[in-house]
Amino acid sequence: MKKMAVMTFLALFLAASAVRAEDENSPEEIKKDIQAHRAFAEFHLQTALCLESGKPHQTCEEALKKSCRGKASGPHCGMKHAHQP
């Protein structure tokens, strides 16, 4: 029973350490992440403005896809995060 408690504690400790290590980014990494979020916010803002202007949804979606090409994941301009597999 004592051995099981120690093993559980160690597993929880290692899991918490892994999460903490993942959250520690260098200032350069944080700056790049901020820039990426701002760029994607701009892509989505342009799509919203396109839709507000009365253009068809398909036209605005195609413009979004074009601006995101090579920078995004998925069909809706989702951000790629380097720290995610």
C-alpha positions in Angstrom: 0.0 0.0 0.0 2.8 2.4 0.9 4.6 1.5 -2.4 1.4 2.3 -4.3 1.1 5.7 -2.6 4.7 6.6 -3.4 4.3 5.6 -7.0 1.1 7.7 -7.3 2.9 10.7 -5.8 5.8 10.3 -8.2 3.5 10.0 -11.2 1.6 13.2 -10.2 4.9 15.0 -9.5 6.2 14.1 -12.9 3.0 15.1 -14.7 3.0 18.5 -12.9 6.6 19.0 -13.8 6.0 18.3 -17.4 3.1 20.8 -17.5 5.2 23.4 -15.8 8.1 22.9 -18.2 5.8 23.3 -21.2 4.5 26.6 -19.9 8.0 28.1 -19.5 8.7 29.8 -22.9 11.5 32.2 -23.6 10.7 35.9 -24.2 11.4 35.4 -27.9 8.9 32.5 -28.1 6.3 34.5 -26.3 6.9 37.5 -28.7 6.5 35.2 -31.7 3.3 33.7 -30.3 1.9 37.2 -29.7 2.7 38.2 -33.3 1.1 35.0 -34.6 -2.1 35.7 -32.6 -2.2 39.3 -33.9 -1.8 38.1 -37.5 -4.6 35.6 -37.1 -6.8 38.1 -35.5 -6.2 40.4 -38.5 -7.1 37.6 -40.9 -10.4 37.0 -39.0 -11.1 40.7 -38.8 -10.7 41.1 -42.5 -13.2 38.2 -43.0 -15.7 39.9 -40.7 -15.3 43.1 -42.6 -15.8 41.3 -45.8 -19.0 39.7 -44.6 -20.3 43.1 -43.2 -19.8 44.6 -46.6 -22.4 42.3 -48.0 -20.2 40.0 -50.0 -21.1 36.3 -50.2 -19.9 34.1 -47.4 -18.0 31.9 -49.9 -16.1 34.9 -51.2 -15.0 35.9 -47.8 -14.1 32.4 -46.8 -12.0 32.0 -49.9 -10.1 35.3 -49.1 -9.5 34.0 -45.5 -8.2 30.7 -46.8 -5.9 32.5 -49.3 -4.5 34.8 -46.6 -3.9 31.9 -44.2 -2.4 29.5 -46.7 0.8 28.0 -45.3 0.2 29.6 -41.9 -2.8 27.8 -40.6 -4.2 24.4 -39.9 -7.6 23.1 -40.8 -10.2 24.6 -43.2 -11.0 27.6 -41.0 -7.6 29.3 -40.5 -6.8 27.7 -37.2 -3.5 28.6 -35.6 -0.7 26.1 -35.6 1.0 25.9 -32.3 4.6 24.7 -32.3 4.2 23.3 -28.8 1.3 21.1 -29.8 1.8 17.8 -31.7 
